[in-house]
Amino acid sequence: MLEVWSILLSFFNSVTSAVGMVLIFESFFHRRCRGKRFWEILLLWYFCNVCLQFGPWSGQTALVMSVGSCLVNFALILASYRARWDRAFFVAVTAYALGSAPNYWMDRIAMVLFGLTYDELVWNIPLYSAVFVARSLVGMILGWLIWRLHKPLPCGDGAPRVWVPLATVFPLMTLVAFYGLYYRSESRWQSTLLVLEIVDVAALLLFDRLERSAMDREALVAARERARVQDENLQALSQAYATQRKLTHDFRACLATLSGLLEQGNVAQAQSYLEELKIRQTERILLVNTHNAAIDAVLNQKGYAAQKRGLDLRFRVNDLSALGLNAVDVTLVLGNLLDNAMEACGPLPERDRWVEAKILYHAQGDPPCLSVSVVNPSRPVTVADGQIATTKADPLLHGFGLQNVRDILDRYGAEYTCFYEGGRFVFSADWPDRPPESGPEKSPRSRHRFPRS
């Protein structure tokens, strides 16, 4: 009977410990997979932990079992959650430490309260069972509190900040404390381990706060860039409207003059007047006409800007009137790509200051697709993961062009590629004409190809 009760207590402890650790994982990471696959991986992880505790390895030293549990936690996080290796390692060790912390301290509290030695406590079956259940519940409650108070960052697999790889020193110190616990004076190292557990949790929350602050700052810069592009589009539309009004006014005056000449029978003079108008009337309202007002605004604004800077901006477009993509997203992508291209070829010799932009809509696709291609000469650049390393003084305020483009295309599940080859930088994208996908995670259908640098 005692053996059965011991097995039940051990099973209860393993379940509550697993629940507490999973709650901690859920509070820091977004799931990589859902549904049946996630629960299968979770069951495999639980089985591995049970094997470490009760299987052939149970006779090994406690330190080996602790390190093994941390590695199993690390493997689960990488398999089931969107996490970088450094953050996964940090959380894996911290979760195990929090799960094991109550074991010593609950026993110590019971021994002090009831004036018992450890052996006396163990042989007091009712009291030890109550303490055992209590310490199992405390570990799960700690995980629940962290899960309630902290939610994962919007992007769990983003680019690491400078401070994040340095944070691996905290879990390594925790493992050192485990080593001291099992090979040195237990009471002294338990106090050290308790302090490290508190520091680990505080450090994780602090790093996430720093990460969130950096992301908020980047989002603010991106919002300012979006506002700038929209303002330029409005200015371009206003300029086109003002030019149209001027030409309309002149056209009416010309019609009145022609009408007067014809009424007077001065046909030859009217013909001469028309020839003079043909010579003078060279101004065009639109450099590009795609039958899409928003896209026309940004393309013509960039076209006029290129003329002022002595750049040859060449467009190849077709009818975009049927395009259903969000106008702000499309203009932001096109504006950023053209800005980057013009900036890249601006310092080059005059013969190399040109940009070729193709914006073509393929209505026959399923779904219909917008093909975007921008090619420009450039000085040698290095392309890494779709990003060009900026050489400007404040990297945060620059380099957002391609990053904004990538973020938008990812939300639509678009295919895109960029590379530098033969003195030219090329960006090409096939953008499906469908609504964007919501949520913090990138679309699984988006595929990025960065083959050359």
Steps between C-alpha positions, in 0.01 A plus 500: 500500500784735587665433165179577313462826694861591420441438129186715506686784668785477250253503209319802647833681540607426142167623359491824700866567422435448129196731507700770679785485248267504200325807640839672522578402139160636391568832674819567300449343156245461223423147392663378181239228448147452628241232543587133498867549408562728797347256745697213352827688555386596850421135583842392372665765716308384808594138428870596477481681835331200662773274360764728651329475837397135509674330207845343463664839560332548837802347671731771367602800707245773561717744304488282187124473532467877544711578194308236305167660594629843394609359163161331451328832577731674255414247227126542563517878469694486173262236357168652609557875534637786295811572700865586458745254649630744763155592628391136486801394709435777753132409545568123505745527790288757686185289471675194637654703785162643597348152493767359729525797738207408728640150569762615749328805644165336570678216681708753695191699604322183618807390697523840674127522574469150644851471648588188304814374334488406133483126579220556749310706243535231233371225731203711606294381202193728535707814562754423228219423253343840573836674457565305179164604353551861613841534339366346178218755493735790577707427189187495284367818662829680428468405134137614497588837653768563237255396227237741635736793543710469183406447138741415215636771277321555167788335312667217684756428228617849416859612461689483832601820675854556618416419862314174441796265424676649803205388713608137466733566793200487737387143419864389499540639851184311600653176372813576701276540805349158428851359486584653836171379642569135422876494566549763771316618809131465415366764739735773377445430134122482543506863611718588201264311268198681643662839436593395146144385429369841601769670290421274201132590502577870549756493220260326262232761568753783469635373167148463367423855612811627320407297193146636503628858539732455202216354294273791597769747394541322167123498453495876566772558240311279254179694568681826433630356174148395405371848578780654292413285200132585532581870526714480185215323320255773602743767383536322167123479458464867595768596249333296227161655583640853493667432164177354364304809609754727333487301177120492510490876540746546211307249289181700540680820400649327196155369399356850527778639281458227238124548503539873441743450212274245330190720545689777323599261221872519576566132434866547410563696817317233701723231352809703582374544855453122535854433378637740759298328772647162400850641546428664836280233655773258607418478870351169616287467809605139564827332419338164575134404468399164646132590554560458874501839672710403803769324296501778240560749781806325641651410160460850362628658818812281482527573127504876554746458789729295274491769230606764750791281615616424147394134512348301217201323658350255249157349559332201345141466618164372387140556607484477881138610535389152612763473775336424834803527732501756778601832342713608797695173500562514124611863499724441802672207327544683170609822670764329712638297211527804272649717777766236570577462129533875438713545810728212396572627149504872590879518575591310180616657171224651285489206257427261790227706666197305388227284650276247324167428668248244375156490662279252316165353601418143396125464528493142364679347800335314785511722694585798277850628561691828495856461372744765622859530383747781571852496353768765549879535477668517837833493673584156644269406786461197722157338518440289812155352570341754271661796675771736379747601768465876540807721533309802629558659838173388661407153375161509675387798294612337175469160345128493562423505129560133428389399850161668448472341158578154641253538787218597265575226245525240777150588618364428153697176453690648204811352338790740467873509444776757504866472404799696373668377183700657217492847652120499528262456790181311421181467700218289361169392653190305399225645717169305509194722481324382817440633853796496740529231762450618857700408809855557623648202323623511145295335235609142441446552129749784468826388345814711492787436266830682553736294286781739423689771684 
